[in-house]
Amino acid sequence: CLKKKKKFKTTVKKLGMQPLQDIDEVNMFKDDSTVIQFKRPEVFAAFQSNAFAVMGPAETKNIMDILPELLQQLNPKELQSLGEKLKKEMPKDVKNTIKEEKDEEDKDEIPTLINSNFEEVSKKE
């Protein structure tokens, strides 16, 4: 392991990468709804070539398993993208349940007055 680490750092230096400090976690999202998650990794970057290198122990997890901690880290655009991805992955019965709950909520809403004045309508009753 020590030999691999030295080789990695040598390669990183050859590529002109600089270490990035204070990175607590790196998540790499895959198309199959899994995430490769690195906790406390060593991260190097070469901004001029838009290249990054990550080294450290990694775990592959299902996106649903780490969703609560992910939500705290995402910006609005990333949240929207994640929401779209989750909708595609959601089982059909869960989608139907959510739709039914939304329909029930819509029934509870107060209807809007169309082309009427509230006070005039209330006087008639």
ABEGO torsion letter per residue (X at the ends): XAAAAAAAAAAAAAAGBBBBBGBABBBBBBAAGBBBBBBGBBBBBBAAAGBBBBBEBBBBBBAAAAAAAAAAABBAAAAAAAAAAAAAABBAAAAAAAAAAAAAAAAABBBBBBGBBAAAAAAAX
